[in-house]
Amino acid sequence: MIALAGKGGTGKTSIAGLTVRYLVEKRRGPVLAVDADSNACLNEALGVKVHASVGQLRESSLETIRSGSERPGGMSMDELFESLIEAKGFDLLVMGRPEGPGCYCAANNIIRKYTDILSERYPYVVIDNEAGMEHLSRMTTHKVDLLLIVSDPTVRGIQTAGRIRDLVDELKLDIARSVLIINRITGDEGDTLRELAVGMGLHCAGLVPQDERIFEYDLQGRPLIELPDDSPALRSVFTLIEGLDIP
Protein backbone atom coordinates (compact mmCIF):
# COMPACT_ATOMS: atom_id res chain seq x y z
CA MET A 1 0.00 0.00 0.00
CA ILE A 2 1.31 3.43 -1.02
CA ALA A 3 -0.01 6.61 0.61
CA LEU A 4 0.68 10.25 -0.16
CA ALA A 5 0.82 13.16 2.26
CA GLY A 6 1.88 16.81 2.19
CA LYS A 7 0.68 20.34 2.70
CA GLY A 8 -1.76 21.91 0.28
CA GLY A 9 -0.53 23.07 -3.11
CA THR A 10 2.39 20.68 -3.46
CA GLY A 11 0.98 18.77 -6.43
CA LYS A 12 0.36 15.68 -4.30
CA THR A 13 -2.63 14.56 -6.34
CA SER A 14 -0.64 14.88 -9.57
CA ILE A 15 2.07 12.65 -8.10
CA ALA A 16 -0.62 10.19 -6.97
CA GLY A 17 -2.11 10.05 -10.46
CA LEU A 18 1.27 9.47 -12.08
CA THR A 19 2.08 6.80 -9.49
CA VAL A 20 -1.13 4.98 -10.45
CA ARG A 21 -0.14 5.20 -14.11
CA TYR A 22 3.31 3.78 -13.34
CA LEU A 23 1.85 0.82 -11.47
CA VAL A 24 -0.68 0.14 -14.22
CA GLU A 25 1.96 0.27 -16.96
CA LYS A 26 4.88 -1.41 -15.23
CA ARG A 27 3.27 -3.95 -12.92
CA ARG A 28 0.85 -6.86 -13.15
CA GLY A 29 -2.60 -6.80 -11.65
CA PRO A 30 -5.14 -4.05 -11.06
CA VAL A 31 -4.52 -1.01 -8.85
CA LEU A 32 -6.95 0.37 -6.30
CA ALA A 33 -6.74 4.17 -6.19
CA VAL A 34 -8.32 5.76 -3.11
CA ASP A 35 -9.18 9.45 -2.96
CA ALA A 36 -9.35 10.02 0.79
CA ASP A 37 -9.78 13.77 0.42
CA SER A 38 -13.22 15.27 0.99
CA ASN A 39 -12.36 17.69 -1.83
CA ALA A 40 -12.08 14.86 -4.33
CA CYS A 41 -10.03 15.53 -7.46
CA LEU A 42 -7.94 12.40 -8.02
CA ASN A 43 -10.61 11.25 -10.47
CA GLU A 44 -9.82 14.29 -12.64
CA ALA A 45 -6.13 13.38 -12.72
CA LEU A 46 -7.09 9.81 -13.66
CA GLY A 47 -9.69 10.81 -16.24
CA VAL A 48 -12.76 9.10 -14.74
CA LYS A 49 -16.14 10.41 -13.60
CA VAL A 50 -17.41 9.90 -10.07
CA HIS A 51 -20.91 8.37 -10.05
CA ALA A 52 -20.96 7.77 -6.29
CA SER A 53 -18.79 8.40 -3.26
CA VAL A 54 -18.56 6.83 0.18
CA GLY A 55 -19.91 10.05 1.70
CA GLN A 56 -22.96 10.04 -0.57
CA LEU A 57 -23.71 6.38 0.02
CA ARG A 58 -23.41 6.83 3.75
CA GLU A 59 -25.93 9.68 3.63
CA SER A 60 -28.31 7.45 1.63
CA SER A 61 -27.90 4.66 4.18
CA LEU A 62 -28.64 7.03 7.04
CA GLU A 63 -31.79 8.27 5.29
CA THR A 64 -32.95 4.69 4.85
CA ILE A 65 -32.35 3.98 8.53
CA ARG A 66 -34.17 7.18 9.60
CA SER A 67 -37.18 6.16 7.52
CA GLY A 68 -37.37 2.90 9.47
CA SER A 69 -37.05 0.66 6.41
CA GLU A 70 -33.65 -0.69 7.49
CA ARG A 71 -31.94 -1.49 10.76
CA PRO A 72 -28.76 0.40 11.71
CA GLY A 73 -25.57 -1.35 10.68
CA GLY A 74 -23.51 0.94 8.52
CA MET A 75 -22.56 0.43 4.91
CA SER A 76 -22.49 -3.08 3.48
CA MET A 77 -19.83 -4.45 1.16
CA ASP A 78 -22.42 -4.43 -1.64
CA GLU A 79 -22.95 -0.70 -1.10
CA LEU A 80 -19.21 -0.12 -1.06
CA PHE A 81 -18.76 -1.93 -4.36
CA GLU A 82 -21.43 0.34 -5.82
CA SER A 83 -19.09 3.26 -5.19
CA LEU A 84 -16.11 1.62 -6.90
CA ILE A 85 -15.36 3.28 -10.23
CA GLU A 86 -13.90 0.85 -12.74
CA ALA A 87 -11.33 1.97 -15.30
CA LYS A 88 -8.68 0.37 -17.48
CA GLY A 89 -6.09 -1.14 -15.15
CA PHE A 90 -7.40 0.41 -11.96
CA ASP A 91 -10.45 0.98 -9.79
CA LEU A 92 -11.14 4.19 -7.88
CA LEU A 93 -12.76 4.63 -4.48
CA VAL A 94 -13.73 8.19 -3.55
CA MET A 95 -14.46 9.35 -0.02
CA GLY A 96 -16.27 12.50 -1.10
CA ARG A 97 -18.19 14.49 1.45
CA PRO A 98 -21.51 14.08 3.24
CA GLU A 99 -24.39 15.97 1.71
CA GLY A 100 -25.56 17.18 5.11
CA PRO A 101 -23.79 19.02 7.95
CA GLY A 102 -21.30 17.34 10.23
CA CYS A 103 -17.72 16.14 10.28
CA TYR A 104 -16.07 13.64 7.97
CA CYS A 105 -15.10 11.20 10.74
CA ALA A 106 -17.61 8.52 9.73
CA ALA A 107 -16.61 8.61 6.06
CA ASN A 108 -12.94 8.47 7.10
CA ASN A 109 -13.65 5.44 9.29
CA ILE A 110 -15.41 3.71 6.39
CA ILE A 111 -12.49 4.43 4.07
CA ARG A 112 -10.03 3.09 6.64
CA LYS A 113 -12.02 -0.08 7.35
CA TYR A 114 -12.82 -1.03 3.80
CA THR A 115 -9.48 -0.05 2.30
CA ASP A 116 -7.93 -2.69 4.55
CA ILE A 117 -10.45 -5.24 3.27
CA LEU A 118 -10.16 -4.25 -0.38
CA SER A 119 -6.35 -4.17 -0.25
CA GLU A 120 -6.40 -7.96 -0.04
CA ARG A 121 -8.01 -8.02 -3.50
CA TYR A 122 -5.49 -5.72 -5.21
CA PRO A 123 -1.72 -6.10 -5.63
CA TYR A 124 -1.31 -2.33 -5.24
CA VAL A 125 -3.26 0.39 -3.44
CA VAL A 126 -2.52 4.12 -3.82
CA ILE A 127 -4.15 6.47 -1.28
CA ASP A 128 -4.24 10.20 -1.99
CA ASN A 129 -4.82 11.74 1.44
CA GLU A 130 -6.13 15.20 2.17
CA ALA A 131 -3.62 18.01 2.60
CA GLY A 132 -1.99 18.59 5.97
CA MET A 133 -1.61 16.22 8.90
CA GLU A 134 -5.17 15.76 10.18
CA HIS A 135 -5.66 12.46 8.38
CA LEU A 136 -2.62 11.08 10.18
CA SER A 137 -3.89 12.08 13.62
CA ARG A 138 -7.24 10.43 12.80
CA MET A 139 -5.38 7.28 11.78
CA THR A 140 -6.91 7.40 8.29
CA THR A 141 -3.53 6.37 6.90
CA HIS A 142 -2.20 3.20 8.49
CA LYS A 143 -0.73 -0.19 7.58
CA VAL A 144 1.20 1.50 4.79
CA ASP A 145 4.20 0.00 3.01
CA LEU A 146 5.40 3.31 1.56
CA LEU A 147 4.48 6.88 2.50
CA LEU A 148 5.34 9.48 -0.15
CA ILE A 149 5.61 12.89 1.51
CA VAL A 150 5.32 15.52 -1.23
CA SER A 151 6.77 19.00 -0.78
CA ASP A 152 6.84 22.07 -2.99
CA PRO A 153 10.26 23.73 -3.57
CA THR A 154 10.14 25.86 -0.42
CA VAL A 155 11.71 25.73 3.01
CA ARG A 156 8.23 25.72 4.56
CA GLY A 157 7.32 22.70 2.48
CA ILE A 158 10.39 20.80 3.70
CA GLN A 159 9.63 21.80 7.29
CA THR A 160 6.06 20.52 6.92
CA ALA A 161 7.41 17.26 5.52
CA GLY A 162 9.60 16.97 8.61
CA ARG A 163 6.61 17.52 10.88
CA ILE A 164 4.64 14.85 9.01
CA ARG A 165 7.51 12.40 9.50
CA ASP A 166 7.70 13.32 13.20
CA LEU A 167 3.95 12.83 13.64
CA VAL A 168 4.16 9.40 12.00
CA ASP A 169 6.81 8.45 14.58
CA GLU A 170 4.90 10.05 17.46
CA LEU A 171 1.67 8.21 16.65
CA LYS A 172 3.59 4.99 16.04
CA LEU A 173 1.73 4.44 12.79
CA ASP A 174 2.25 1.17 10.97
CA ILE A 175 4.21 2.68 8.08
CA ALA A 176 7.13 0.59 6.85
CA ARG A 177 9.05 3.47 5.27
CA SER A 178 8.56 7.07 4.26
CA VAL A 179 10.38 9.16 1.66
CA LEU A 180 10.28 12.76 0.49
CA ILE A 181 9.53 13.94 -3.03
CA ILE A 182 10.29 17.59 -3.82
CA ASN A 183 7.95 18.67 -6.60
CA ARG A 184 7.92 21.56 -9.10
CA ILE A 185 11.65 22.22 -9.19
CA THR A 186 12.51 25.07 -11.60
CA GLY A 187 16.27 25.47 -11.20
CA ASP A 188 19.13 24.77 -8.82
CA GLU A 189 17.03 25.12 -5.68
CA GLY A 190 16.56 21.36 -5.59
CA ASP A 191 20.11 20.71 -4.36
CA THR A 192 19.76 23.21 -1.51
CA LEU A 193 16.39 21.83 -0.46
CA ARG A 194 17.63 18.25 -0.66
CA GLU A 195 20.50 19.17 1.70
CA LEU A 196 18.02 20.80 4.07
CA ALA A 197 15.85 17.68 4.01
CA VAL A 198 18.78 15.37 4.65
CA GLY A 199 19.84 17.58 7.56
CA MET A 200 16.38 17.04 9.05
CA GLY A 201 16.72 13.29 8.73
CA LEU A 202 14.42 12.98 5.73
CA HIS A 203 15.18 10.56 2.91
CA CYS A 204 14.71 12.41 -0.39
CA ALA A 205 13.70 9.93 -3.07
CA GLY A 206 13.93 12.46 -5.89
CA LEU A 207 13.12 15.80 -7.45
CA VAL A 208 10.27 16.36 -9.91
CA PRO A 209 10.68 19.32 -12.26
CA GLN A 210 8.06 21.94 -13.02
CA ASP A 211 6.21 20.71 -16.09
CA GLU A 212 4.31 23.22 -18.21
CA ARG A 213 2.33 20.40 -19.77
CA ILE A 214 0.68 19.74 -16.42
CA PHE A 215 -0.40 23.38 -16.32
CA GLU A 216 -1.69 23.13 -19.89
CA TYR A 217 -3.58 19.89 -19.20
CA ASP A 218 -5.17 21.47 -16.15
CA LEU A 219 -6.36 24.47 -18.17
CA GLN A 220 -7.76 22.19 -20.84
CA GLY A 221 -9.42 19.85 -18.32
CA ARG A 222 -7.38 16.91 -19.58
CA PRO A 223 -6.40 14.06 -17.23
CA LEU A 224 -2.74 13.94 -16.22
CA ILE A 225 -2.70 10.20 -16.69
CA GLU A 226 -2.67 10.96 -20.44
CA LEU A 227 0.59 12.97 -20.32
CA PRO A 228 2.94 11.98 -23.16
CA ASP A 229 5.90 9.74 -22.42
CA ASP A 230 8.36 12.63 -22.86
CA SER A 231 6.74 14.68 -20.09
CA PRO A 232 9.56 15.73 -17.67
CA ALA A 233 7.32 15.24 -14.62
CA LEU A 234 6.13 11.83 -15.82
CA ARG A 235 9.66 10.62 -16.52
CA SER A 236 10.90 11.85 -13.14
CA VAL A 237 8.08 10.19 -11.22
CA PHE A 238 8.59 6.92 -13.09
CA THR A 239 12.33 7.03 -12.37
CA LEU A 240 11.99 7.72 -8.67
CA ILE A 241 9.21 5.13 -8.17
CA GLU A 242 11.37 2.58 -10.01
CA GLY A 243 14.25 3.44 -7.70
CA LEU A 244 12.16 2.66 -4.62
CA ASP A 245 12.14 -1.04 -5.48
CA ILE A 246 8.46 -1.58 -4.86
CA PRO A 247 7.83 -5.36 -4.77
C-alpha positions as CSV (number, residue, x, y, z in Angstrom):
1,M,0.0,0.0,0.0
2,I,1.3,3.4,-1.0
3,A,0.0,6.6,0.6
4,L,0.7,10.3,-0.2
5,A,0.8,13.2,2.3
6,G,1.9,16.8,2.2
7,K,0.7,20.3,2.7
8,G,-1.8,21.9,0.3
9,G,-0.5,23.1,-3.1
10,T,2.4,20.7,-3.5
11,G,1.0,18.8,-6.4
12,K,0.4,15.7,-4.3
13,T,-2.6,14.6,-6.3
14,S,-0.6,14.9,-9.6
15,I,2.1,12.6,-8.1
16,A,-0.6,10.2,-7.0
17,G,-2.1,10.1,-10.5
18,L,1.3,9.5,-12.1
19,T,2.1,6.8,-9.5
20,V,-1.1,5.0,-10.4
21,R,-0.1,5.2,-14.1
22,Y,3.3,3.8,-13.3
23,L,1.8,0.8,-11.5
24,V,-0.7,0.1,-14.2
25,E,2.0,0.3,-17.0
26,K,4.9,-1.4,-15.2
27,R,3.3,-3.9,-12.9
28,R,0.8,-6.9,-13.1
29,G,-2.6,-6.8,-11.6
30,P,-5.1,-4.1,-11.1
31,V,-4.5,-1.0,-8.9
32,L,-7.0,0.4,-6.3
33,A,-6.7,4.2,-6.2
34,V,-8.3,5.8,-3.1
35,D,-9.2,9.4,-3.0
36,A,-9.3,10.0,0.8
37,D,-9.8,13.8,0.4
38,S,-13.2,15.3,1.0
39,N,-12.4,17.7,-1.8
40,A,-12.1,14.9,-4.3
41,C,-10.0,15.5,-7.5
42,L,-7.9,12.4,-8.0
43,N,-10.6,11.3,-10.5
44,E,-9.8,14.3,-12.6
45,A,-6.1,13.4,-12.7
46,L,-7.1,9.8,-13.7
47,G,-9.7,10.8,-16.2
48,V,-12.8,9.1,-14.7
49,K,-16.1,10.4,-13.6
50,V,-17.4,9.9,-10.1
51,H,-20.9,8.4,-10.1
52,A,-21.0,7.8,-6.3
53,S,-18.8,8.4,-3.3
54,V,-18.6,6.8,0.2
55,G,-19.9,10.0,1.7
56,Q,-23.0,10.0,-0.6
57,L,-23.7,6.4,0.0
58,R,-23.4,6.8,3.8
59,E,-25.9,9.7,3.6
60,S,-28.3,7.5,1.6
61,S,-27.9,4.7,4.2
62,L,-28.6,7.0,7.0
63,E,-31.8,8.3,5.3
64,T,-33.0,4.7,4.9
65,I,-32.3,4.0,8.5
66,R,-34.2,7.2,9.6
67,S,-37.2,6.2,7.5
68,G,-37.4,2.9,9.5
69,S,-37.1,0.7,6.4
70,E,-33.7,-0.7,7.5
71,R,-31.9,-1.5,10.8
72,P,-28.8,0.4,11.7
73,G,-25.6,-1.4,10.7
74,G,-23.5,0.9,8.5
75,M,-22.6,0.4,4.9
76,S,-22.5,-3.1,3.5
77,M,-19.8,-4.4,1.2
78,D,-22.4,-4.4,-1.6
79,E,-22.9,-0.7,-1.1
80,L,-19.2,-0.1,-1.1
81,F,-18.8,-1.9,-4.4
82,E,-21.4,0.3,-5.8
83,S,-19.1,3.3,-5.2
84,L,-16.1,1.6,-6.9
85,I,-15.4,3.3,-10.2
86,E,-13.9,0.8,-12.7
87,A,-11.3,2.0,-15.3
88,K,-8.7,0.4,-17.5
89,G,-6.1,-1.1,-15.2
90,F,-7.4,0.4,-12.0
91,D,-10.5,1.0,-9.8
92,L,-11.1,4.2,-7.9
93,L,-12.8,4.6,-4.5
94,V,-13.7,8.2,-3.6
95,M,-14.5,9.3,0.0
96,G,-16.3,12.5,-1.1
97,R,-18.2,14.5,1.5
98,P,-21.5,14.1,3.2
99,E,-24.4,16.0,1.7
100,G,-25.6,17.2,5.1
101,P,-23.8,19.0,7.9
102,G,-21.3,17.3,10.2
103,C,-17.7,16.1,10.3
104,Y,-16.1,13.6,8.0
105,C,-15.1,11.2,10.7
106,A,-17.6,8.5,9.7
107,A,-16.6,8.6,6.1
108,N,-12.9,8.5,7.1
109,N,-13.7,5.4,9.3
110,I,-15.4,3.7,6.4
111,I,-12.5,4.4,4.1
112,R,-10.0,3.1,6.6
113,K,-12.0,-0.1,7.3
114,Y,-12.8,-1.0,3.8
115,T,-9.5,0.0,2.3
116,D,-7.9,-2.7,4.5
117,I,-10.5,-5.2,3.3
118,L,-10.2,-4.2,-0.4
119,S,-6.4,-4.2,-0.3
120,E,-6.4,-8.0,0.0
121,R,-8.0,-8.0,-3.5
122,Y,-5.5,-5.7,-5.2
123,P,-1.7,-6.1,-5.6
124,Y,-1.3,-2.3,-5.2
125,V,-3.3,0.4,-3.4
126,V,-2.5,4.1,-3.8
127,I,-4.1,6.5,-1.3
128,D,-4.2,10.2,-2.0
129,N,-4.8,11.7,1.4
130,E,-6.1,15.2,2.2
131,A,-3.6,18.0,2.6
132,G,-2.0,18.6,6.0
133,M,-1.6,16.2,8.9
134,E,-5.2,15.8,10.2
135,H,-5.7,12.5,8.4
136,L,-2.6,11.1,10.2
137,S,-3.9,12.1,13.6
138,R,-7.2,10.4,12.8
139,M,-5.4,7.3,11.8
140,T,-6.9,7.4,8.3
141,T,-3.5,6.4,6.9
142,H,-2.2,3.2,8.5
143,K,-0.7,-0.2,7.6
144,V,1.2,1.5,4.8
145,D,4.2,0.0,3.0
146,L,5.4,3.3,1.6
147,L,4.5,6.9,2.5
148,L,5.3,9.5,-0.1
149,I,5.6,12.9,1.5
150,V,5.3,15.5,-1.2
151,S,6.8,19.0,-0.8
152,D,6.8,22.1,-3.0
153,P,10.3,23.7,-3.6
154,T,10.1,25.9,-0.4
155,V,11.7,25.7,3.0
156,R,8.2,25.7,4.6
157,G,7.3,22.7,2.5
158,I,10.4,20.8,3.7
159,Q,9.6,21.8,7.3
160,T,6.1,20.5,6.9
161,A,7.4,17.3,5.5
162,G,9.6,17.0,8.6
163,R,6.6,17.5,10.9
164,I,4.6,14.9,9.0
165,R,7.5,12.4,9.5
166,D,7.7,13.3,13.2
167,L,3.9,12.8,13.6
168,V,4.2,9.4,12.0
169,D,6.8,8.4,14.6
170,E,4.9,10.1,17.5
171,L,1.7,8.2,16.7
172,K,3.6,5.0,16.0
173,L,1.7,4.4,12.8
174,D,2.3,1.2,11.0
175,I,4.2,2.7,8.1
176,A,7.1,0.6,6.8
177,R,9.0,3.5,5.3
178,S,8.6,7.1,4.3
179,V,10.4,9.2,1.7
180,L,10.3,12.8,0.5
181,I,9.5,13.9,-3.0
182,I,10.3,17.6,-3.8
183,N,7.9,18.7,-6.6
184,R,7.9,21.6,-9.1
185,I,11.7,22.2,-9.2
186,T,12.5,25.1,-11.6
187,G,16.3,25.5,-11.2
188,D,19.1,24.8,-8.8
189,E,17.0,25.1,-5.7
190,G,16.6,21.4,-5.6
191,D,20.1,20.7,-4.4
192,T,19.8,23.2,-1.5
193,L,16.4,21.8,-0.5
194,R,17.6,18.3,-0.7
195,E,20.5,19.2,1.7
196,L,18.0,20.8,4.1
197,A,15.8,17.7,4.0
198,V,18.8,15.4,4.6
199,G,19.8,17.6,7.6
200,M,16.4,17.0,9.0
201,G,16.7,13.3,8.7
202,L,14.4,13.0,5.7
203,H,15.2,10.6,2.9
204,C,14.7,12.4,-0.4
205,A,13.7,9.9,-3.1
206,G,13.9,12.5,-5.9
207,L,13.1,15.8,-7.5
208,V,10.3,16.4,-9.9
209,P,10.7,19.3,-12.3
210,Q,8.1,21.9,-13.0
211,D,6.2,20.7,-16.1
212,E,4.3,23.2,-18.2
213,R,2.3,20.4,-19.8
214,I,0.7,19.7,-16.4
215,F,-0.4,23.4,-16.3
216,E,-1.7,23.1,-19.9
217,Y,-3.6,19.9,-19.2
218,D,-5.2,21.5,-16.1
219,L,-6.4,24.5,-18.2
220,Q,-7.8,22.2,-20.8
221,G,-9.4,19.8,-18.3
222,R,-7.4,16.9,-19.6
223,P,-6.4,14.1,-17.2
224,L,-2.7,13.9,-16.2
225,I,-2.7,10.2,-16.7
226,E,-2.7,11.0,-20.4
227,L,0.6,13.0,-20.3
228,P,2.9,12.0,-23.2
229,D,5.9,9.7,-22.4
230,D,8.4,12.6,-22.9
231,S,6.7,14.7,-20.1
232,P,9.6,15.7,-17.7
233,A,7.3,15.2,-14.6
234,L,6.1,11.8,-15.8
235,R,9.7,10.6,-16.5
236,S,10.9,11.9,-13.1
237,V,8.1,10.2,-11.2
238,F,8.6,6.9,-13.1
239,T,12.3,7.0,-12.4
240,L,12.0,7.7,-8.7
241,I,9.2,5.1,-8.2
242,E,11.4,2.6,-10.0
243,G,14.2,3.4,-7.7
244,L,12.2,2.7,-4.6
245,D,12.1,-1.0,-5.5
246,I,8.5,-1.6,-4.9
247,P,7.8,-5.4,-4.8
